[in-house]
């Protein structure tokens, strides 16, 4: 009985025109199989057999270049004059003239700007503030006392000086700087005074009032080639930037 039941089911599944015992196996033809493999490779599925004939491509990461830092203790180039450490010295005081000038003591004003020269610092202390460059401008009202009275006895004396300075001592409290330079003086058209150049030397002492302000005392000597001289005593402030 079971034989006839199995035969009947096989006939129904085979459909019309097929022999009951001729049960066929489902297979892919060659073109369909090739197309399946091509689509599987394109989608990244690959061969399921475990053969890694197409290894996954790794992302090409460009290595970052290491940042270069100068060795510790190596001074960085700051140019001939380091204007980043510029200081201003406004001053006021009195100018005393030698006898040949025939000028009484006169009030004067002065403004100086200076900045360090890093490449002149010694190798033992490359960050030290030793040599510097300065420029200063000063003014004084002068009156000659010659009798009889001159055609123009009074005028505004103005001077411009350029030079180098040297920091002898400096800490959080005290400052001691000496300087030397060349000065050109204009006497404002006062009779018998000729404009011209002189050598100038000076010394500045200072004491800190705050982090960036100092109280200063500055004696100066201006010496002309004729032997005449001008002595200045100035009190002022130093402002650091």
One Martini backbone bead per residue (centre of mass of N, CA, C, O) as a GRO file, in nm:
protein
  241
    1UNK     BB    1   0.057   0.063  -0.019
    2UNK     BB    2   0.298   0.247  -0.001
    3UNK     BB    3   0.393   0.228  -0.292
    4UNK     BB    4   0.141   0.369  -0.424
    5UNK     BB    5   0.168   0.635  -0.270
    6UNK     BB    6   0.450   0.716  -0.370
    7UNK     BB    7   0.389   0.712  -0.677
    8UNK     BB    8   0.161   0.929  -0.676
    9UNK     BB    9   0.332   1.165  -0.565
   10UNK     BB   10   0.548   1.162  -0.788
   11UNK     BB   11   0.353   1.223  -1.025
   12UNK     BB   12   0.250   1.496  -0.923
   13UNK     BB   13   0.535   1.639  -0.907
   14UNK     BB   14   0.628   1.596  -1.211
   15UNK     BB   15   0.409   1.609  -1.401
   16UNK     BB   16   0.341   1.643  -1.710
   17UNK     BB   17   0.550   1.425  -1.915
   18UNK     BB   18   0.665   1.278  -1.672
   19UNK     BB   19   0.826   1.058  -1.513
   20UNK     BB   20   0.794   0.935  -1.208
   21UNK     BB   21   1.115   0.851  -1.182
   22UNK     BB   22   1.207   1.137  -1.315
   23UNK     BB   23   1.396   1.292  -1.101
   24UNK     BB   24   1.528   1.613  -1.094
   25UNK     BB   25   1.804   1.819  -1.056
   26UNK     BB   26   1.894   2.127  -0.931
   27UNK     BB   27   2.065   2.346  -1.164
   28UNK     BB   28   2.327   2.544  -1.283
   29UNK     BB   29   2.439   2.700  -1.527
   30UNK     BB   30   2.727   2.849  -1.639
   31UNK     BB   31   2.628   3.146  -1.673
   32UNK     BB   32   2.489   3.175  -1.394
   33UNK     BB   33   2.738   3.112  -1.223
   34UNK     BB   34   2.920   3.343  -1.328
   35UNK     BB   35   2.727   3.574  -1.249
   36UNK     BB   36   2.726   3.516  -0.942
   37UNK     BB   37   3.032   3.552  -0.896
   38UNK     BB   38   3.053   3.845  -1.000
   39UNK     BB   39   2.851   3.974  -0.796
   40UNK     BB   40   2.993   3.880  -0.537
   41UNK     BB   41   3.264   4.032  -0.588
   42UNK     BB   42   3.145   4.326  -0.613
   43UNK     BB   43   3.004   4.309  -0.309
   44UNK     BB   44   3.226   4.145  -0.115
   45UNK     BB   45   3.171   3.840  -0.054
   46UNK     BB   46   3.293   3.615  -0.198
   47UNK     BB   47   3.432   3.326  -0.105
   48UNK     BB   48   3.295   3.070   0.104
   49UNK     BB   49   3.557   2.874   0.133
   50UNK     BB   50   3.806   3.077   0.255
   51UNK     BB   51   3.952   3.201   0.012
   52UNK     BB   52   4.194   3.469   0.017
   53UNK     BB   53   4.235   3.616  -0.290
   54UNK     BB   54   4.085   3.899  -0.176
   55UNK     BB   55   4.201   4.120   0.004
   56UNK     BB   56   4.145   4.365   0.202
   57UNK     BB   57   4.164   4.695   0.178
   58UNK     BB   58   4.361   4.930   0.313
   59UNK     BB   59   4.392   5.219   0.443
   60UNK     BB   60   4.560   5.504   0.330
   61UNK     BB   61   4.778   5.628   0.562
   62UNK     BB   62   4.924   5.927   0.627
   63UNK     BB   63   5.188   6.016   0.778
   64UNK     BB   64   5.274   6.220   1.023
   65UNK     BB   65   5.456   6.491   1.073
   66UNK     BB   66   5.683   6.587   1.275
   67UNK     BB   67   5.735   6.828   1.499
   68UNK     BB   68   5.957   7.088   1.507
   69UNK     BB   69   6.191   7.152   1.771
   70UNK     BB   70   6.389   7.335   1.931
   71UNK     BB   71   6.631   7.316   2.124
   72UNK     BB   72   6.697   7.353   2.433
   73UNK     BB   73   6.861   7.675   2.456
   74UNK     BB   74   6.797   7.784   2.175
   75UNK     BB   75   6.821   8.068   2.010
   76UNK     BB   76   6.613   8.277   1.856
   77UNK     BB   77   6.549   8.459   1.597
   78UNK     BB   78   6.537   8.846   1.624
   79UNK     BB   79   6.742   9.000   1.502
   80UNK     BB   80   6.921   9.275   1.554
   81UNK     BB   81   6.658   9.408   1.687
   82UNK     BB   82   6.447   9.384   1.981
   83UNK     BB   83   6.132   9.534   1.977
   84UNK     BB   84   5.975   9.356   2.195
   85UNK     BB   85   6.182   9.520   2.426
   86UNK     BB   86   6.093   9.800   2.440
   87UNK     BB   87   6.187  10.129   2.572
   88UNK     BB   88   6.082  10.413   2.768
   89UNK     BB   89   6.237  10.753   2.848
   90UNK     BB   90   6.109  10.987   3.032
   91UNK     BB   91   6.234  11.331   3.088
   92UNK     BB   92   6.347  11.569   3.347
   93UNK     BB   93   6.542  11.890   3.378
   94UNK     BB   94   6.885  12.009   3.378
   95UNK     BB   95   7.097  12.244   3.205
   96UNK     BB   96   7.455  12.273   3.191
   97UNK     BB   97   7.689  12.524   3.098
   98UNK     BB   98   7.953  12.634   2.979
   99UNK     BB   99   8.108  12.943   2.972
  100UNK     BB  100   8.107  12.986   2.649
  101UNK     BB  101   7.791  13.006   2.623
  102UNK     BB  102   7.629  13.198   2.809
  103UNK     BB  103   7.437  12.996   2.989
  104UNK     BB  104   7.202  12.923   3.180
  105UNK     BB  105   7.015  12.739   3.346
  106UNK     BB  106   6.805  12.483   3.190
  107UNK     BB  107   6.531  12.348   3.091
  108UNK     BB  108   6.451  11.993   3.022
  109UNK     BB  109   6.374  11.748   2.768
  110UNK     BB  110   6.331  11.378   2.740
  111UNK     BB  111   6.347  11.104   2.491
  112UNK     BB  112   6.382  10.746   2.511
  113UNK     BB  113   6.481  10.468   2.298
  114UNK     BB  114   6.512  10.110   2.364
  115UNK     BB  115   6.694   9.806   2.249
  116UNK     BB  116   6.799   9.501   2.217
  117UNK     BB  117   7.097   9.296   2.120
  118UNK     BB  118   7.113   8.963   2.091
  119UNK     BB  119   7.392   8.894   1.924
  120UNK     BB  120   7.568   9.032   2.179
  121UNK     BB  121   7.526   8.803   2.349
  122UNK     BB  122   7.642   8.572   2.537
  123UNK     BB  123   7.659   8.226   2.539
  124UNK     BB  124   7.597   8.192   2.853
  125UNK     BB  125   7.351   8.428   2.792
  126UNK     BB  126   7.130   8.457   2.537
  127UNK     BB  127   6.886   8.617   2.712
  128UNK     BB  128   7.040   8.858   2.772
  129UNK     BB  129   7.064   9.209   2.874
  130UNK     BB  130   7.312   9.407   2.736
  131UNK     BB  131   7.297   9.512   2.454
  132UNK     BB  132   7.205   9.830   2.293
  133UNK     BB  133   6.978  10.056   2.135
  134UNK     BB  134   6.956  10.418   2.084
  135UNK     BB  135   6.715  10.698   2.103
  136UNK     BB  136   6.726  11.063   2.135
  137UNK     BB  137   6.526  11.347   2.253
  138UNK     BB  138   6.595  11.701   2.307
  139UNK     BB  139   6.497  11.992   2.513
  140UNK     BB  140   6.582  12.357   2.531
  141UNK     BB  141   6.570  12.661   2.693
  142UNK     BB  142   6.762  12.939   2.576
  143UNK     BB  143   6.989  13.204   2.720
  144UNK     BB  144   7.191  13.459   2.653
  145UNK     BB  145   7.426  13.683   2.861
  146UNK     BB  146   7.527  13.881   2.666
  147UNK     BB  147   7.712  14.193   2.659
  148UNK     BB  148   7.547  14.294   2.454
  149UNK     BB  149   7.270  14.227   2.313
  150UNK     BB  150   7.154  14.006   2.103
  151UNK     BB  151   6.966  13.953   1.835
  152UNK     BB  152   6.954  13.634   1.936
  153UNK     BB  153   6.929  13.502   2.265
  154UNK     BB  154   6.685  13.303   2.201
  155UNK     BB  155   6.587  12.945   2.218
  156UNK     BB  156   6.547  12.617   2.075
  157UNK     BB  157   6.701  12.337   2.181
  158UNK     BB  158   6.792  12.055   1.971
  159UNK     BB  159   6.830  11.688   1.996
  160UNK     BB  160   6.999  11.403   1.834
  161UNK     BB  161   7.051  11.061   1.939
  162UNK     BB  162   7.291  10.790   1.878
  163UNK     BB  163   7.342  10.442   2.007
  164UNK     BB  164   7.497  10.263   2.274
  165UNK     BB  165   7.437  10.012   2.525
  166UNK     BB  166   7.494   9.893   2.878
  167UNK     BB  167   7.416   9.637   3.103
  168UNK     BB  168   7.538   9.603   3.418
  169UNK     BB  169   7.253   9.597   3.586
  170UNK     BB  170   6.977   9.352   3.654
  171UNK     BB  171   6.661   9.334   3.821
  172UNK     BB  172   6.364   9.352   4.006
  173UNK     BB  173   6.486   9.650   4.117
  174UNK     BB  174   6.749   9.713   3.946
  175UNK     BB  175   6.930   9.972   3.744
  176UNK     BB  176   7.227   9.969   3.509
  177UNK     BB  177   7.316  10.212   3.255
  178UNK     BB  178   7.527  10.260   2.976
  179UNK     BB  179   7.627  10.527   2.733
  180UNK     BB  180   7.698  10.588   2.374
  181UNK     BB  181   7.724  10.873   2.134
  182UNK     BB  182   7.564  11.072   1.882
  183UNK     BB  183   7.511  11.432   1.847
  184UNK     BB  184   7.268  11.660   1.723
  185UNK     BB  185   7.261  12.028   1.723
  186UNK     BB  186   7.004  12.276   1.760
  187UNK     BB  187   6.986  12.640   1.843
  188UNK     BB  188   6.752  12.815   1.700
  189UNK     BB  189   6.927  13.077   1.593
  190UNK     BB  190   7.133  13.158   1.784
  191UNK     BB  191   7.370  13.369   1.838
  192UNK     BB  192   7.688  13.218   1.779
  193UNK     BB  193   7.552  12.930   1.727
  194UNK     BB  194   7.656  12.618   1.608
  195UNK     BB  195   7.566  12.368   1.442
  196UNK     BB  196   7.617  12.019   1.560
  197UNK     BB  197   7.838  11.776   1.675
  198UNK     BB  198   7.840  11.531   1.948
  199UNK     BB  199   7.930  11.376   2.226
  200UNK     BB  200   7.766  11.111   2.425
  201UNK     BB  201   7.716  11.048   2.776
  202UNK     BB  202   7.568  10.795   3.004
  203UNK     BB  203   7.363  10.736   3.308
  204UNK     BB  204   7.140  10.479   3.439
  205UNK     BB  205   6.923  10.476   3.715
  206UNK     BB  206   6.704  10.227   3.880
  207UNK     BB  207   6.368  10.170   4.019
  208UNK     BB  208   6.113   9.974   4.098
  209UNK     BB  209   5.749  10.021   4.102
  210UNK     BB  210   5.685   9.796   3.890
  211UNK     BB  211   5.672   9.567   3.643
  212UNK     BB  212   5.696   9.835   3.405
  213UNK     BB  213   5.812  10.055   3.620
  214UNK     BB  214   6.059  10.319   3.649
  215UNK     BB  215   6.283  10.500   3.842
  216UNK     BB  216   6.499  10.770   3.724
  217UNK     BB  217   6.858  10.854   3.692
  218UNK     BB  218   7.025  11.105   3.464
  219UNK     BB  219   7.341  11.154   3.361
  220UNK     BB  220   7.494  11.396   3.129
  221UNK     BB  221   7.739  11.428   2.850
  222UNK     BB  222   7.824  11.700   2.633
  223UNK     BB  223   8.078  11.699   2.372
  224UNK     BB  224   8.278  11.921   2.210
  225UNK     BB  225   8.551  12.000   2.001
  226UNK     BB  226   8.593  12.290   2.153
  227UNK     BB  227   8.534  12.208   2.479
  228UNK     BB  228   8.252  12.213   2.512
  229UNK     BB  229   7.971  12.173   2.748
  230UNK     BB  230   7.700  11.955   2.867
  231UNK     BB  231   7.501  11.922   3.156
  232UNK     BB  232   7.277  11.662   3.273
  233UNK     BB  233   6.983  11.643   3.487
  234UNK     BB  234   6.766  11.353   3.518
  235UNK     BB  235   6.421  11.276   3.567
  236UNK     BB  236   6.232  10.962   3.551
  237UNK     BB  237   6.104  10.705   3.332
  238UNK     BB  238   6.038  10.352   3.278
  239UNK     BB  239   5.887  10.182   2.994
  240UNK     BB  240   5.767   9.866   2.947
  241UNK     BB  241   5.669   9.624   2.666
   0.00000   0.00000   0.00000
